[in-house]
Amino acid sequence: MRWTLFIICFLICVGGFAQNEAELINRSHAFHKALVAKSADLSSFLDARLSYGHSGGWLENKQEMLEHISNGTMVYHEFPEDSIVADMQHEIGYVRFVTTLKASMRGQQAILRLKVLEVWRKEDNNWVLYARQAVRAL
């Protein structure tokens, strides 16, 4: 009887982790869709202490990122994710993926093959992006 109870508890815990990881991946995907759409609620995805790193070494904080999106300095046209994985521990999680990003910076269009790492933090029962870094994929 003890082993049956142990196995049931173990399966519930494993299922809970998989559900949380799927929730985190869905949140990341929704963020990318909001970037492309220049959504008014983009700020709700971002931690106040955000560090948003681009593949060219350019870093933005939350205010700068939102300003660059709203004034058209940075425009995301397509943001597909490939090979997306997530992991989490307590209130911190990460999402890794590869993307072939279509974007414009200061009017210059580009297609970039990137590897991206996003670090998310759970705040008030909601995932917010705390840090992001992209590097060019070979």
WOVEN-V561460 format. One record per backbone hydrogen bond with DSSP energy under -0.5 kcal/mol. CO is the residue of the C=O (numbers start at 1). NH is the residue of the N-H. E is the energy in kcal/mol with one decimal. If there is no record, write none. Layout:
# WOVEN-V561460
co;nh;e
CO;NH;E
CO;NH;E
This chain:
# WOVEN-V561460
co;nh;e
1;5;-2.3
2;6;-2.7
3;7;-2.8
4;8;-2.3
5;9;-2.4
6;10;-2.6
7;11;-2.5
8;12;-2.0
9;13;-2.3
10;14;-2.7
11;15;-2.4
12;16;-2.1
13;17;-2.2
14;18;-2.2
15;19;-2.1
16;20;-2.3
17;21;-2.5
18;22;-2.2
19;23;-2.1
20;24;-2.2
21;25;-2.5
22;26;-2.5
23;27;-2.0
24;28;-2.3
25;29;-2.6
26;30;-2.4
27;31;-2.1
28;32;-2.1
29;33;-2.2
30;34;-2.2
31;35;-2.1
32;36;-2.0
33;37;-2.2
34;38;-0.8
34;39;-2.3
35;38;-0.6
39;42;-1.4
41;44;-1.4
42;45;-1.7
43;46;-1.6
45;129;-3.7
47;50;-1.7
51;53;-0.7
51;132;-2.4
52;60;-1.7
53;134;-0.7
54;57;-1.8
58;54;-2.8
60;52;-2.9
61;65;-2.6
62;66;-2.6
63;67;-2.2
64;68;-2.8
65;69;-2.0
66;70;-2.5
67;71;-2.5
68;73;-0.7
68;74;-2.4
69;72;-0.7
73;106;-3.0
75;77;-0.6
75;104;-2.8
78;102;-2.0
82;98;-2.9
85;96;-2.6
87;94;-2.9
89;92;-1.8
91;122;-3.0
92;89;-3.0
93;120;-3.3
94;87;-1.9
95;118;-2.9
96;85;-2.5
97;116;-3.0
98;82;-2.3
99;101;-0.7
99;114;-3.0
101;103;-0.6
101;112;-2.8
102;77;-3.1
102;78;-1.9
103;110;-2.8
104;75;-2.9
105;108;-1.9
107;109;-0.7
108;105;-2.1
110;103;-2.3
110;112;-0.5
112;101;-2.5
112;114;-0.8
113;137;-2.9
114;99;-2.6
115;135;-2.3
116;97;-1.8
117;133;-2.5
118;95;-2.4
118;120;-0.5
119;130;-3.0
119;131;-1.8
120;93;-2.6
121;123;-0.6
121;128;-2.6
123;126;-1.1
126;123;-3.5
128;121;-2.8
129;47;-2.7
130;51;-1.3
131;119;-3.6
132;53;-3.7
133;117;-2.7
135;115;-2.9
